[in-house]
Amino acid sequence: MAKIGGVFHLASGGKDPAIRLWQVDTSPKAKQPLFSVGVCQGHSGSIEDLAIEASANKLASASWDGT
């Protein structure tokens, strides 16, 4: 999770090759704490690792497809 532009964001990946991007609402009265904001496609294997570089607005991913 990273704070980008004053808003918390989370990236998730799993057995499918998609990376999902989320906006996180940390307020105590949040009715829906996670909002889907996008999906990144490009890998052909499951997602192994993700890293967010908040200061540069970058997301790096590693997959079982070798990329």
C-alpha positions as CSV (number, residue, x, y, z in Angstrom):
1,M,0.0,0.0,0.0
2,A,1.2,3.5,-0.8
3,K,0.0,7.0,-0.3
4,I,-0.1,8.8,-3.6
5,G,-1.4,12.3,-3.9
6,G,-2.9,12.1,-0.4
7,V,-4.8,9.0,-1.2
8,F,-3.9,5.4,-0.2
9,H,-3.6,2.9,-3.0
10,L,-3.2,-0.9,-2.9
11,A,-2.1,-3.3,-5.7
12,S,-3.1,-7.0,-5.5
13,G,-2.2,-10.0,-7.6
14,G,-2.7,-13.7,-7.4
15,K,-3.1,-16.9,-9.4
16,D,-4.6,-15.2,-12.4
17,P,-2.3,-12.9,-14.5
18,A,-4.2,-9.6,-13.6
19,I,-3.0,-7.0,-11.2
20,R,-5.8,-5.1,-9.5
21,L,-5.5,-1.6,-8.3
22,W,-7.5,-0.3,-5.4
23,Q,-8.2,3.0,-3.6
24,V,-8.4,2.6,0.2
25,D,-10.8,4.7,2.3
26,T,-9.3,4.8,5.8
27,S,-12.1,6.9,7.4
28,P,-13.9,5.3,10.3
29,K,-17.3,5.8,8.6
30,A,-16.3,4.2,5.3
31,K,-19.1,2.0,4.0
32,Q,-16.9,0.6,1.3
33,P,-13.2,0.7,2.4
34,L,-11.8,-0.6,-1.0
35,F,-12.7,0.9,-4.4
36,S,-11.5,-0.8,-7.5
37,V,-9.8,1.7,-9.7
38,G,-8.3,-0.5,-12.5
39,V,-6.9,-3.7,-13.7
40,C,-3.4,-4.1,-15.4
41,Q,-3.0,-7.0,-17.8
42,G,0.1,-8.2,-19.5
43,H,1.5,-11.2,-17.7
44,S,0.7,-14.8,-18.9
45,G,1.4,-16.4,-15.5
46,S,0.3,-15.8,-11.9
47,I,1.6,-12.8,-10.1
48,E,4.5,-13.6,-7.7
49,D,5.4,-10.1,-6.3
50,L,4.4,-6.5,-6.5
51,A,6.1,-3.3,-5.4
52,I,4.8,0.3,-5.4
53,E,7.2,3.3,-5.6
54,A,4.8,6.1,-4.4
55,S,7.2,9.0,-5.0
56,A,7.5,8.1,-8.7
57,N,4.0,6.8,-9.2
58,K,5.4,3.4,-10.4
59,L,4.3,-0.2,-9.9
60,A,6.6,-3.1,-10.5
61,S,5.4,-6.7,-10.9
62,A,6.9,-10.2,-11.2
63,S,5.2,-13.2,-12.6
64,W,5.7,-16.9,-12.9
65,D,5.9,-16.3,-16.7
66,G,9.5,-15.0,-16.1
67,T,8.7,-11.3,-16.6
